[in-house]
Amino acid sequence: MNEKKRYTDEELEEFRQLILEKLEKAEREYENLCSSLRNTDGNGTSDTSPTFKALEEGAYTLGKEEAARLAERQRVFINHLRAALVRIDNKTYGVCRATGKLIPKERLRAVPHATLSIEGKEQKR
């Protein structure tokens, strides 16, 4: 039996739509995180009594640090999704970097930016 070397154009288009949906959602979430970092909502501590101001500023700083970490992770995720779209355009999407075999559709639906099959991930360990 001949093993498929790549996904068909129709299958690639299905994955493109899935990735575009995830990309749109990820970009919205990224923008929300960036907005919270810029403090555009005006929820500062300027109107807080001095007694609680130090505690609030500490919590605010921790919240900002967490938002910054989440924003960075989201930015990396967006870059991975964009790279997956390039692979679709090049018709190399869904091919495992380690084994050269097709990554199962189930895995790509769960992790559409995957470049390794489970077998390929295990080889990399």
Backbone atoms as SQL, in Angstrom:
CREATE TABLE atoms (id INTEGER PRIMARY KEY, chain TEXT, resi INTEGER, resn TEXT, atom TEXT, x REAL, y REAL, z REAL);
INSERT INTO atoms VALUES
  (1, 'A', 1, 'MET', 'N', 0.844, -1.181, 0.000),
  (2, 'A', 1, 'MET', 'CA', 0.000, 0.000, 0.000),
  (3, 'A', 1, 'MET', 'C', 0.891, 1.247, 0.000),
  (4, 'A', 2, 'ASN', 'N', 0.592, 2.189, -0.885),
  (5, 'A', 2, 'ASN', 'CA', 1.335, 3.444, -0.938),
  (6, 'A', 2, 'ASN', 'C', 0.925, 4.348, 0.209),
  (7, 'A', 3, 'GLU', 'N', 1.932, 4.838, 0.923),
  (8, 'A', 3, 'GLU', 'CA', 1.669, 5.767, 2.017),
  (9, 'A', 3, 'GLU', 'C', 1.607, 7.183, 1.468),
  (10, 'A', 4, 'LYS', 'N', 0.602, 7.948, 1.938),
  (11, 'A', 4, 'LYS', 'CA', 0.460, 9.333, 1.483),
  (12, 'A', 4, 'LYS', 'C', 1.679, 10.144, 1.901),
  (13, 'A', 5, 'LYS', 'N', 2.142, 11.009, 0.983),
  (14, 'A', 5, 'LYS', 'CA', 3.298, 11.868, 1.258),
  (15, 'A', 5, 'LYS', 'C', 2.877, 13.220, 1.814),
  (16, 'A', 6, 'ARG', 'N', 1.651, 13.645, 1.483),
  (17, 'A', 6, 'ARG', 'CA', 1.159, 14.933, 1.966),
  (18, 'A', 6, 'ARG', 'C', -0.357, 14.914, 1.952),
  (19, 'A', 7, 'TYR', 'N', -0.943, 15.901, 2.626),
  (20, 'A', 7, 'TYR', 'CA', -2.395, 16.032, 2.634),
  (21, 'A', 7, 'TYR', 'C', -2.851, 16.662, 1.326),
  (22, 'A', 8, 'THR', 'N', -4.076, 16.328, 0.922),
  (23, 'A', 8, 'THR', 'CA', -4.633, 16.879, -0.316),
  (24, 'A', 8, 'THR', 'C', -4.918, 18.372, -0.127),
  (25, 'A', 9, 'ASP', 'N', -5.121, 19.066, -1.234),
  (26, 'A', 9, 'ASP', 'CA', -5.444, 20.486, -1.172),
  (27, 'A', 9, 'ASP', 'C', -6.718, 20.725, -0.359),
  (28, 'A', 10, 'GLU', 'N', -7.695, 19.838, -0.483),
  (29, 'A', 10, 'GLU', 'CA', -8.942, 19.976, 0.278),
  (30, 'A', 10, 'GLU', 'C', -8.687, 19.821, 1.778),
  (31, 'A', 11, 'GLU', 'N', -7.862, 18.832, 2.127),
  (32, 'A', 11, 'GLU', 'CA', -7.530, 18.633, 3.535),
  (33, 'A', 11, 'GLU', 'C', -6.740, 19.824, 4.074),
  (34, 'A', 12, 'LEU', 'N', -5.820, 20.341, 3.271),
  (35, 'A', 12, 'LEU', 'CA', -5.041, 21.515, 3.683),
  (36, 'A', 12, 'LEU', 'C', -5.943, 22.720, 3.905),
  (37, 'A', 13, 'GLU', 'N', -6.955, 22.855, 3.061),
  (38, 'A', 13, 'GLU', 'CA', -7.886, 23.975, 3.223),
  (39, 'A', 13, 'GLU', 'C', -8.687, 23.827, 4.513),
  (40, 'A', 14, 'GLU', 'N', -9.059, 22.618, 4.868),
  (41, 'A', 14, 'GLU', 'CA', -9.748, 22.378, 6.140),
  (42, 'A', 14, 'GLU', 'C', -8.864, 22.829, 7.310),
  (43, 'A', 15, 'PHE', 'N', -7.587, 22.464, 7.261),
  (44, 'A', 15, 'PHE', 'CA', -6.662, 22.867, 8.315),
  (45, 'A', 15, 'PHE', 'C', -6.441, 24.378, 8.303),
  (46, 'A', 16, 'ARG', 'N', -6.409, 24.985, 7.119),
  (47, 'A', 16, 'ARG', 'CA', -6.241, 26.440, 7.028),
  (48, 'A', 16, 'ARG', 'C', -7.377, 27.150, 7.770),
  (49, 'A', 17, 'GLN', 'N', -8.598, 26.693, 7.547),
  (50, 'A', 17, 'GLN', 'CA', -9.749, 27.319, 8.207),
  (51, 'A', 17, 'GLN', 'C', -9.662, 27.156, 9.729),
  (52, 'A', 18, 'LEU', 'N', -9.275, 25.976, 10.173),
  (53, 'A', 18, 'LEU', 'CA', -9.115, 25.723, 11.606),
  (54, 'A', 18, 'LEU', 'C', -8.056, 26.658, 12.191),
  (55, 'A', 19, 'ILE', 'N', -6.937, 26.787, 11.511),
  (56, 'A', 19, 'ILE', 'CA', -5.840, 27.635, 11.994),
  (57, 'A', 19, 'ILE', 'C', -6.252, 29.100, 11.981),
  (58, 'A', 20, 'LEU', 'N', -6.944, 29.533, 10.934),
  (59, 'A', 20, 'LEU', 'CA', -7.379, 30.933, 10.867),
  (60, 'A', 20, 'LEU', 'C', -8.318, 31.274, 12.018),
  (61, 'A', 21, 'GLU', 'N', -9.203, 30.351, 12.373),
  (62, 'A', 21, 'GLU', 'CA', -10.104, 30.575, 13.510),
  (63, 'A', 21, 'GLU', 'C', -9.312, 30.693, 14.800),
  (64, 'A', 22, 'LYS', 'N', -8.360, 29.772, 15.002),
  (65, 'A', 22, 'LYS', 'CA', -7.537, 29.815, 16.215),
  (66, 'A', 22, 'LYS', 'C', -6.666, 31.074, 16.238),
  (67, 'A', 23, 'LEU', 'N', -6.184, 31.480, 15.087),
  (68, 'A', 23, 'LEU', 'CA', -5.337, 32.672, 14.997),
  (69, 'A', 23, 'LEU', 'C', -6.123, 33.928, 15.358),
  (70, 'A', 24, 'GLU', 'N', -7.333, 34.017, 14.858),
  (71, 'A', 24, 'GLU', 'CA', -8.178, 35.175, 15.168),
  (72, 'A', 24, 'GLU', 'C', -8.438, 35.261, 16.673),
  (73, 'A', 25, 'LYS', 'N', -8.767, 34.132, 17.279),
  (74, 'A', 25, 'LYS', 'CA', -9.025, 34.107, 18.720),
  (75, 'A', 25, 'LYS', 'C', -7.749, 34.438, 19.500),
  (76, 'A', 26, 'ALA', 'N', -6.634, 33.869, 19.089),
  (77, 'A', 26, 'ALA', 'CA', -5.367, 34.106, 19.779),
  (78, 'A', 26, 'ALA', 'C', -4.954, 35.573, 19.686),
  (79, 'A', 27, 'GLU', 'N', -5.169, 36.193, 18.532),
  (80, 'A', 27, 'GLU', 'CA', -4.811, 37.606, 18.374),
  (81, 'A', 27, 'GLU', 'C', -5.687, 38.499, 19.244),
  (82, 'A', 28, 'ARG', 'N', -6.971, 38.143, 19.375),
  (83, 'A', 28, 'ARG', 'CA', -7.856, 38.900, 20.260),
  (84, 'A', 28, 'ARG', 'C', -7.387, 38.790, 21.711),
  (85, 'A', 29, 'GLU', 'N', -7.062, 37.583, 22.124),
  (86, 'A', 29, 'GLU', 'CA', -6.594, 37.368, 23.492),
  (87, 'A', 29, 'GLU', 'C', -5.277, 38.102, 23.732),
  (88, 'A', 30, 'TYR', 'N', -4.396, 38.091, 22.747),
  (89, 'A', 30, 'TYR', 'CA', -3.117, 38.795, 22.861),
  (90, 'A', 30, 'TYR', 'C', -3.346, 40.296, 23.017),
  (91, 'A', 31, 'GLU', 'N', -4.239, 40.827, 22.227),
  (92, 'A', 31, 'GLU', 'CA', -4.530, 42.264, 22.309),
  (93, 'A', 31, 'GLU', 'C', -5.133, 42.619, 23.668),
  (94, 'A', 32, 'ASN', 'N', -5.985, 41.753, 24.197),
  (95, 'A', 32, 'ASN', 'CA', -6.553, 41.988, 25.533),
  (96, 'A', 32, 'ASN', 'C', -5.460, 41.994, 26.600),
  (97, 'A', 33, 'LEU', 'N', -4.524, 41.058, 26.495),
  (98, 'A', 33, 'LEU', 'CA', -3.427, 41.011, 27.456),
  (99, 'A', 33, 'LEU', 'C', -2.551, 42.254, 27.345),
  (100, 'A', 34, 'CYS', 'N', -2.250, 42.651, 26.117),
  (101, 'A', 34, 'CYS', 'CA', -1.433, 43.853, 25.919),
  (102, 'A', 34, 'CYS', 'C', -2.150, 45.086, 26.441),
  (103, 'A', 35, 'SER', 'N', -3.441, 45.135, 26.241),
  (104, 'A', 35, 'SER', 'CA', -4.231, 46.257, 26.745),
  (105, 'A', 35, 'SER', 'C', -4.170, 46.317, 28.265),
  (106, 'A', 36, 'SER', 'N', -4.252, 45.173, 28.917),
  (107, 'A', 36, 'SER', 'CA', -4.170, 45.163, 30.375),
  (108, 'A', 36, 'SER', 'C', -2.784, 45.590, 30.852),
  (109, 'A', 37, 'LEU', 'N', -1.756, 45.287, 30.066),
  (110, 'A', 37, 'LEU', 'CA', -0.402, 45.714, 30.429),
  (111, 'A', 37, 'LEU', 'C', -0.226, 47.226, 30.286),
  (112, 'A', 38, 'ARG', 'N', -0.916, 47.791, 29.314),
  (113, 'A', 38, 'ARG', 'CA', -0.833, 49.243, 29.108),
  (114, 'A', 38, 'ARG', 'C', -1.711, 49.996, 30.100),
  (115, 'A', 39, 'ASN', 'N', -2.517, 49.252, 30.869),
  (116, 'A', 39, 'ASN', 'CA', -3.425, 49.825, 31.862),
  (117, 'A', 39, 'ASN', 'C', -4.379, 50.836, 31.243),
  (118, 'A', 40, 'THR', 'N', -4.950, 50.501, 30.107),
  (119, 'A', 40, 'THR', 'CA', -5.886, 51.404, 29.456),
  (120, 'A', 40, 'THR', 'C', -7.257, 51.405, 30.118),
  (121, 'A', 41, 'ASP', 'N', -7.465, 50.492, 31.049),
  (122, 'A', 41, 'ASP', 'CA', -8.771, 50.462, 31.711),
  (123, 'A', 41, 'ASP', 'C', -8.850, 51.420, 32.894),
  (124, 'A', 42, 'GLY', 'N', -7.743, 52.029, 33.284),
  (125, 'A', 42, 'GLY', 'CA', -7.758, 53.043, 34.325),
  (126, 'A', 42, 'GLY', 'C', -7.980, 52.529, 35.729),
  (127, 'A', 43, 'ASN', 'N', -7.666, 51.282, 35.993),
  (128, 'A', 43, 'ASN', 'CA', -7.851, 50.721, 37.334),
  (129, 'A', 43, 'ASN', 'C', -6.555, 50.778, 38.132),
  (130, 'A', 44, 'GLY', 'N', -5.973, 51.941, 38.259),
  (131, 'A', 44, 'GLY', 'CA', -4.741, 52.106, 39.023),
  (132, 'A', 44, 'GLY', 'C', -5.028, 52.221, 40.499),
  (133, 'A', 45, 'THR', 'N', -4.002, 52.627, 41.244),
  (134, 'A', 45, 'THR', 'CA', -4.144, 52.750, 42.691),
  (135, 'A', 45, 'THR', 'C', -4.155, 54.205, 43.128),
  (136, 'A', 46, 'SER', 'N', -4.302, 55.134, 42.203),
  (137, 'A', 46, 'SER', 'CA', -4.213, 56.553, 42.545),
  (138, 'A', 46, 'SER', 'C', -5.322, 57.014, 43.494),
  (139, 'A', 47, 'ASP', 'N', -6.440, 56.351, 43.494),
  (140, 'A', 47, 'ASP', 'CA', -7.538, 56.772, 44.364),
  (141, 'A', 47, 'ASP', 'C', -7.685, 55.882, 45.604),
  (142, 'A', 48, 'THR', 'N', -6.654, 55.096, 45.905),
  (143, 'A', 48, 'THR', 'CA', -6.693, 54.157, 47.026),
  (144, 'A', 48, 'THR', 'C', -6.092, 54.812, 48.263),
  (145, 'A', 49, 'SER', 'N', -6.634, 54.477, 49.422),
  (146, 'A', 49, 'SER', 'CA', -6.091, 55.030, 50.664),
  (147, 'A', 49, 'SER', 'C', -4.666, 54.528, 50.867),
  (148, 'A', 50, 'PRO', 'N', -3.809, 55.314, 51.504),
  (149, 'A', 50, 'PRO', 'CA', -2.401, 54.941, 51.683),
  (150, 'A', 50, 'PRO', 'C', -2.198, 53.610, 52.401),
  (151, 'A', 51, 'THR', 'N', -3.106, 53.251, 53.280),
  (152, 'A', 51, 'THR', 'CA', -2.965, 52.007, 54.034),
  (153, 'A', 51, 'THR', 'C', -2.945, 50.788, 53.122),
  (154, 'A', 52, 'PHE', 'N', -3.805, 50.782, 52.131),
  (155, 'A', 52, 'PHE', 'CA', -3.924, 49.627, 51.247),
  (156, 'A', 52, 'PHE', 'C', -3.145, 49.787, 49.954),
  (157, 'A', 53, 'LYS', 'N', -2.617, 50.964, 49.710),
  (158, 'A', 53, 'LYS', 'CA', -1.943, 51.242, 48.443),
  (159, 'A', 53, 'LYS', 'C', -0.740, 50.315, 48.219),
  (160, 'A', 54, 'ALA', 'N', 0.070, 50.096, 49.239),
  (161, 'A', 54, 'ALA', 'CA', 1.252, 49.239, 49.090),
  (162, 'A', 54, 'ALA', 'C', 0.843, 47.813, 48.738),
  (163, 'A', 55, 'LEU', 'N', -0.182, 47.298, 49.401),
  (164, 'A', 55, 'LEU', 'CA', -0.660, 45.946, 49.102),
  (165, 'A', 55, 'LEU', 'C', -1.224, 45.861, 47.694),
  (166, 'A', 56, 'GLU', 'N', -1.996, 46.856, 47.312),
  (167, 'A', 56, 'GLU', 'CA', -2.594, 46.852, 45.983),
  (168, 'A', 56, 'GLU', 'C', -1.530, 46.972, 44.897),
  (169, 'A', 57, 'GLU', 'N', -0.517, 47.809, 45.140),
  (170, 'A', 57, 'GLU', 'CA', 0.534, 47.966, 44.146),
  (171, 'A', 57, 'GLU', 'C', 1.316, 46.674, 43.987),
  (172, 'A', 58, 'GLY', 'N', 1.540, 45.949, 45.083),
  (173, 'A', 58, 'GLY', 'CA', 2.224, 44.658, 45.002),
  (174, 'A', 58, 'GLY', 'C', 1.417, 43.654, 44.201),
  (175, 'A', 59, 'ALA', 'N', 0.138, 43.590, 44.481),
  (176, 'A', 59, 'ALA', 'CA', -0.733, 42.676, 43.740),
  (177, 'A', 59, 'ALA', 'C', -0.817, 43.088, 42.268),
  (178, 'A', 60, 'TYR', 'N', -0.854, 44.390, 42.042),
  (179, 'A', 60, 'TYR', 'CA', -0.913, 44.917, 40.671),
  (180, 'A', 60, 'TYR', 'C', 0.344, 44.514, 39.896),
  (181, 'A', 61, 'THR', 'N', 1.505, 44.622, 40.552),
  (182, 'A', 61, 'THR', 'CA', 2.765, 44.257, 39.903),
  (183, 'A', 61, 'THR', 'C', 2.789, 42.773, 39.571),
  (184, 'A', 62, 'LEU', 'N', 2.359, 41.941, 40.514),
  (185, 'A', 62, 'LEU', 'CA', 2.301, 40.500, 40.247),
  (186, 'A', 62, 'LEU', 'C', 1.349, 40.195, 39.097),
  (187, 'A', 63, 'GLY', 'N', 0.218, 40.871, 39.081),
  (188, 'A', 63, 'GLY', 'CA', -0.748, 40.675, 37.998),
  (189, 'A', 63, 'GLY', 'C', -0.173, 41.082, 36.655),
  (190, 'A', 64, 'LYS', 'N', 0.568, 42.170, 36.651),
  (191, 'A', 64, 'LYS', 'CA', 1.190, 42.637, 35.409),
  (192, 'A', 64, 'LYS', 'C', 2.248, 41.661, 34.918),
  (193, 'A', 65, 'GLU', 'N', 3.035, 41.124, 35.845),
  (194, 'A', 65, 'GLU', 'CA', 4.058, 40.153, 35.464),
  (195, 'A', 65, 'GLU', 'C', 3.419, 38.906, 34.869),
  (196, 'A', 66, 'GLU', 'N', 2.340, 38.450, 35.472),
  (197, 'A', 66, 'GLU', 'CA', 1.623, 37.270, 34.952),
  (198, 'A', 66, 'GLU', 'C', 1.038, 37.572, 33.575),
  (199, 'A', 67, 'ALA', 'N', 0.445, 38.738, 33.415),
  (200, 'A', 67, 'ALA', 'CA', -0.113, 39.124, 32.115),
  (201, 'A', 67, 'ALA', 'C', 0.988, 39.207, 31.062),
  (202, 'A', 68, 'ALA', 'N', 2.160, 39.684, 31.445),
  (203, 'A', 68, 'ALA', 'CA', 3.276, 39.772, 30.504),
  (204, 'A', 68, 'ALA', 'C', 3.724, 38.375, 30.074),
  (205, 'A', 69, 'ARG', 'N', 3.781, 37.444, 31.024),
  (206, 'A', 69, 'ARG', 'CA', 4.150, 36.060, 30.675),
  (207, 'A', 69, 'ARG', 'C', 3.102, 35.441, 29.746),
  (208, 'A', 70, 'LEU', 'N', 1.843, 35.656, 30.063),
  (209, 'A', 70, 'LEU', 'CA', 0.772, 35.117, 29.218),
  (210, 'A', 70, 'LEU', 'C', 0.806, 35.739, 27.823),
  (211, 'A', 71, 'ALA', 'N', 1.065, 37.035, 27.760),
  (212, 'A', 71, 'ALA', 'CA', 1.131, 37.717, 26.463),
  (213, 'A', 71, 'ALA', 'C', 2.276, 37.161, 25.630),
  (214, 'A', 72, 'GLU', 'N', 3.408, 36.913, 26.257),
  (215, 'A', 72, 'GLU', 'CA', 4.556, 36.354, 25.519),
  (216, 'A', 72, 'GLU', 'C', 4.240, 34.955, 25.003),
  (217, 'A', 73, 'ARG', 'N', 3.608, 34.137, 25.833),
  (218, 'A', 73, 'ARG', 'CA', 3.223, 32.789, 25.386),
  (219, 'A', 73, 'ARG', 'C', 2.234, 32.868, 24.227),
  (220, 'A', 74, 'GLN', 'N', 1.313, 33.817, 24.318),
  (221, 'A', 74, 'GLN', 'CA', 0.315, 33.986, 23.265),
  (222, 'A', 74, 'GLN', 'C', 0.982, 34.440, 21.965),
  (223, 'A', 75, 'ARG', 'N', 1.976, 35.338, 22.077),
  (224, 'A', 75, 'ARG', 'CA', 2.694, 35.820, 20.899),
  (225, 'A', 75, 'ARG', 'C', 3.436, 34.668, 20.217),
  (226, 'A', 76, 'VAL', 'N', 4.053, 33.800, 21.002),
  (227, 'A', 76, 'VAL', 'CA', 4.750, 32.635, 20.448),
  (228, 'A', 76, 'VAL', 'C', 3.746, 31.711, 19.759),
  (229, 'A', 77, 'PHE', 'N', 2.597, 31.484, 20.389),
  (230, 'A', 77, 'PHE', 'CA', 1.550, 30.644, 19.804),
  (231, 'A', 77, 'PHE', 'C', 1.092, 31.217, 18.460),
  (232, 'A', 78, 'ILE', 'N', 0.890, 32.530, 18.408),
  (233, 'A', 78, 'ILE', 'CA', 0.484, 33.194, 17.160),
  (234, 'A', 78, 'ILE', 'C', 1.541, 32.972, 16.080),
  (235, 'A', 79, 'ASN', 'N', 2.803, 33.094, 16.443),
  (236, 'A', 79, 'ASN', 'CA', 3.878, 32.871, 15.465),
  (237, 'A', 79, 'ASN', 'C', 3.879, 31.434, 14.958),
  (238, 'A', 80, 'HIS', 'N', 3.609, 30.480, 15.855),
  (239, 'A', 80, 'HIS', 'CA', 3.532, 29.076, 15.433),
  (240, 'A', 80, 'HIS', 'C', 2.361, 28.856, 14.464),
  (241, 'A', 81, 'LEU', 'N', 1.229, 29.484, 14.747),
  (242, 'A', 81, 'LEU', 'CA', 0.071, 29.353, 13.851),
  (243, 'A', 81, 'LEU', 'C', 0.373, 29.967, 12.483),
  (244, 'A', 82, 'ARG', 'N', 1.024, 31.114, 12.471),
  (245, 'A', 82, 'ARG', 'CA', 1.388, 31.746, 11.197),
  (246, 'A', 82, 'ARG', 'C', 2.367, 30.879, 10.410),
  (247, 'A', 83, 'ALA', 'N', 3.305, 30.254, 11.106),
  (248, 'A', 83, 'ALA', 'CA', 4.250, 29.352, 10.441),
  (249, 'A', 83, 'ALA', 'C', 3.514, 28.152, 9.844),
  (250, 'A', 84, 'ALA', 'N', 2.477, 27.689, 10.539),
  (251, 'A', 84, 'ALA', 'CA', 1.679, 26.571, 10.016),
  (252, 'A', 84, 'ALA', 'C', 0.979, 26.983, 8.721),
  (253, 'A', 85, 'LEU', 'N', 0.506, 28.228, 8.650),
  (254, 'A', 85, 'LEU', 'CA', -0.129, 28.713, 7.414),
  (255, 'A', 85, 'LEU', 'C', 0.875, 28.744, 6.266),
  (256, 'A', 86, 'VAL', 'N', 2.108, 29.089, 6.552),
  (257, 'A', 86, 'VAL', 'CA', 3.160, 29.077, 5.523),
  (258, 'A', 86, 'VAL', 'C', 3.390, 27.645, 5.042),
  (259, 'A', 87, 'ARG', 'N', 3.412, 26.698, 5.981),
  (260, 'A', 87, 'ARG', 'CA', 3.588, 25.295, 5.591),
  (261, 'A', 87, 'ARG', 'C', 2.419, 24.813, 4.736),
  (262, 'A', 88, 'ILE', 'N', 1.211, 25.301, 5.019),
  (263, 'A', 88, 'ILE', 'CA', 0.064, 24.944, 4.177),
  (264, 'A', 88, 'ILE', 'C', 0.295, 25.487, 2.768),
  (265, 'A', 89, 'ASP', 'N', 0.719, 26.748, 2.670),
  (266, 'A', 89, 'ASP', 'CA', 0.988, 27.341, 1.355),
  (267, 'A', 89, 'ASP', 'C', 2.067, 26.560, 0.606),
  (268, 'A', 90, 'ASN', 'N', 3.064, 26.061, 1.334),
  (269, 'A', 90, 'ASN', 'CA', 4.160, 25.286, 0.726),
  (270, 'A', 90, 'ASN', 'C', 3.804, 23.819, 0.518),
  (271, 'A', 91, 'LYS', 'N', 2.621, 23.433, 0.998),
  (272, 'A', 91, 'LYS', 'CA', 2.122, 22.055, 0.910),
  (273, 'A', 91, 'LYS', 'C', 3.005, 21.069, 1.682),
  (274, 'A', 92, 'THR', 'N', 3.639, 21.570, 2.743),
  (275, 'A', 92, 'THR', 'CA', 4.433, 20.704, 3.615),
  (276, 'A', 92, 'THR', 'C', 3.764, 20.531, 4.976),
  (277, 'A', 93, 'TYR', 'N', 2.597, 21.118, 5.142),
  (278, 'A', 93, 'TYR', 'CA', 1.881, 21.051, 6.411),
  (279, 'A', 93, 'TYR', 'C', 1.513, 19.612, 6.737),
  (280, 'A', 94, 'GLY', 'N', 1.695, 19.238, 7.993),
  (281, 'A', 94, 'GLY', 'CA', 1.284, 17.915, 8.445),
  (282, 'A', 94, 'GLY', 'C', 2.319, 16.839, 8.246),
  (283, 'A', 95, 'VAL', 'N', 3.495, 17.201, 7.751),
  (284, 'A', 95, 'VAL', 'CA', 4.569, 16.224, 7.567),
  (285, 'A', 95, 'VAL', 'C', 5.504, 16.338, 8.769),
  (286, 'A', 96, 'CYS', 'N', 5.729, 15.238, 9.450),
  (287, 'A', 96, 'CYS', 'CA', 6.582, 15.217, 10.639),
  (288, 'A', 96, 'CYS', 'C', 8.024, 15.541, 10.262),
  (289, 'A', 97, 'ARG', 'N', 8.633, 16.474, 10.995),
  (290, 'A', 97, 'ARG', 'CA', 10.026, 16.861, 10.757),
  (291, 'A', 97, 'ARG', 'C', 10.991, 15.719, 11.032),
  (292, 'A', 98, 'ALA', 'N', 10.658, 14.841, 11.958),
  (293, 'A', 98, 'ALA', 'CA', 11.574, 13.778, 12.358),
  (294, 'A', 98, 'ALA', 'C', 11.440, 12.523, 11.500),
  (295, 'A', 99, 'THR', 'N', 10.206, 12.141, 11.195),
  (296, 'A', 99, 'THR', 'CA', 9.988, 10.864, 10.504),
  (297, 'A', 99, 'THR', 'C', 9.682, 11.024, 9.022),
  (298, 'A', 100, 'GLY', 'N', 9.210, 12.205, 8.623),
  (299, 'A', 100, 'GLY', 'CA', 8.813, 12.413, 7.235),
  (300, 'A', 100, 'GLY', 'C', 7.434, 11.846, 6.916),
  (301, 'A', 101, 'LYS', 'N', 6.788, 11.257, 7.916),
  (302, 'A', 101, 'LYS', 'CA', 5.449, 10.685, 7.724),
  (303, 'A', 101, 'LYS', 'C', 4.404, 11.740, 8.046),
  (304, 'A', 102, 'LEU', 'N', 3.186, 11.494, 7.592),
  (305, 'A', 102, 'LEU', 'CA', 2.096, 12.417, 7.899),
  (306, 'A', 102, 'LEU', 'C', 1.729, 12.340, 9.380),
  (307, 'A', 103, 'ILE', 'N', 1.538, 13.500, 9.958),
  (308, 'A', 103, 'ILE', 'CA', 1.037, 13.589, 11.328),
  (309, 'A', 103, 'ILE', 'C', -0.457, 13.281, 11.258),
  (310, 'A', 104, 'PRO', 'N', -0.966, 12.421, 12.127),
  (311, 'A', 104, 'PRO', 'CA', -2.394, 12.087, 12.066),
  (312, 'A', 104, 'PRO', 'C', -3.286, 13.325, 12.180),
  (313, 'A', 105, 'LYS', 'N', -4.389, 13.287, 11.463),
  (314, 'A', 105, 'LYS', 'CA', -5.335, 14.411, 11.463),
  (315, 'A', 105, 'LYS', 'C', -5.824, 14.739, 12.871),
  (316, 'A', 106, 'GLU', 'N', -6.037, 13.723, 13.689),
  (317, 'A', 106, 'GLU', 'CA', -6.528, 13.952, 15.038),
  (318, 'A', 106, 'GLU', 'C', -5.553, 14.833, 15.819),
  (319, 'A', 107, 'ARG', 'N', -4.274, 14.571, 15.648),
  (320, 'A', 107, 'ARG', 'CA', -3.252, 15.373, 16.346),
  (321, 'A', 107, 'ARG', 'C', -3.248, 16.799, 15.812),
  (322, 'A', 108, 'LEU', 'N', -3.348, 16.954, 14.504),
  (323, 'A', 108, 'LEU', 'CA', -3.334, 18.291, 13.919),
  (324, 'A', 108, 'LEU', 'C', -4.580, 19.089, 14.292),
  (325, 'A', 109, 'ARG', 'N', -5.687, 18.408, 14.467),
  (326, 'A', 109, 'ARG', 'CA', -6.896, 19.120, 14.901),
  (327, 'A', 109, 'ARG', 'C', -6.746, 19.598, 16.336),
  (328, 'A', 110, 'ALA', 'N', -6.057, 18.815, 17.151),
  (329, 'A', 110, 'ALA', 'CA', -5.841, 19.200, 18.545),
  (330, 'A', 110, 'ALA', 'C', -4.724, 20.233, 18.682),
  (331, 'A', 111, 'VAL', 'N', -3.657, 20.056, 17.899),
  (332, 'A', 111, 'VAL', 'CA', -2.491, 20.950, 17.945),
  (333, 'A', 111, 'VAL', 'C', -2.151, 21.315, 16.495),
  (334, 'A', 112, 'PRO', 'N', -2.873, 22.279, 15.921),
  (335, 'A', 112, 'PRO', 'CA', -2.728, 22.551, 14.487),
  (336, 'A', 112, 'PRO', 'C', -1.362, 23.085, 14.057),
  (337, 'A', 113, 'HIS', 'N', -0.542, 23.513, 14.996),
  (338, 'A', 113, 'HIS', 'CA', 0.781, 24.007, 14.645),
  (339, 'A', 113, 'HIS', 'C', 1.867, 22.945, 14.846),
  (340, 'A', 114, 'ALA', 'N', 1.462, 21.702, 15.117),
  (341, 'A', 114, 'ALA', 'CA', 2.423, 20.627, 15.376),
  (342, 'A', 114, 'ALA', 'C', 3.312, 20.384, 14.160),
  (343, 'A', 115, 'THR', 'N', 4.588, 20.137, 14.438),
  (344, 'A', 115, 'THR', 'CA', 5.527, 19.785, 13.369),
  (345, 'A', 115, 'THR', 'C', 6.116, 18.398, 13.590),
  (346, 'A', 116, 'LEU', 'N', 5.725, 17.766, 14.695),
  (347, 'A', 116, 'LEU', 'CA', 6.199, 16.425, 15.005),
  (348, 'A', 116, 'LEU', 'C', 5.021, 15.514, 15.323),
  (349, 'A', 117, 'SER', 'N', 5.085, 14.304, 14.827),
  (350, 'A', 117, 'SER', 'CA', 4.111, 13.293, 15.229),
  (351, 'A', 117, 'SER', 'C', 4.508, 12.818, 16.618),
  (352, 'A', 118, 'ILE', 'N', 3.659, 12.022, 17.235),
  (353, 'A', 118, 'ILE', 'CA', 3.997, 11.459, 18.544),
  (354, 'A', 118, 'ILE', 'C', 5.267, 10.614, 18.416),
  (355, 'A', 119, 'GLU', 'N', 5.341, 9.833, 17.357),
  (356, 'A', 119, 'GLU', 'CA', 6.528, 9.005, 17.105),
  (357, 'A', 119, 'GLU', 'C', 7.773, 9.895, 16.974),
  (358, 'A', 120, 'GLY', 'N', 7.638, 11.006, 16.262),
  (359, 'A', 120, 'GLY', 'CA', 8.753, 11.929, 16.088),
  (360, 'A', 120, 'GLY', 'C', 9.173, 12.581, 17.387),
  (361, 'A', 121, 'LYS', 'N', 8.191, 12.909, 18.236),
  (362, 'A', 121, 'LYS', 'CA', 8.503, 13.498, 19.545),
  (363, 'A', 121, 'LYS', 'C', 9.273, 12.513, 20.405),
  (364, 'A', 122, 'GLU', 'N', 8.859, 11.247, 20.347),
  (365, 'A', 122, 'GLU', 'CA', 9.531, 10.224, 21.144),
  (366, 'A', 122, 'GLU', 'C', 10.966, 10.008, 20.657),
  (367, 'A', 123, 'GLN', 'N', 11.198, 10.116, 19.353),
  (368, 'A', 123, 'GLN', 'CA', 12.542, 9.986, 18.806),
  (369, 'A', 123, 'GLN', 'C', 13.457, 11.116, 19.279),
  (370, 'A', 124, 'LYS', 'N', 12.869, 12.308, 19.466),
  (371, 'A', 124, 'LYS', 'CA', 13.639, 13.485, 19.862),
  (372, 'A', 124, 'LYS', 'C', 14.083, 13.431, 21.327),
  (373, 'A', 125, 'ARG', 'N', 13.477, 12.567, 22.117),
  (374, 'A', 125, 'ARG', 'CA', 13.805, 12.491, 23.556),
  (375, 'A', 125, 'ARG', 'C', 15.129, 11.887, 23.782);
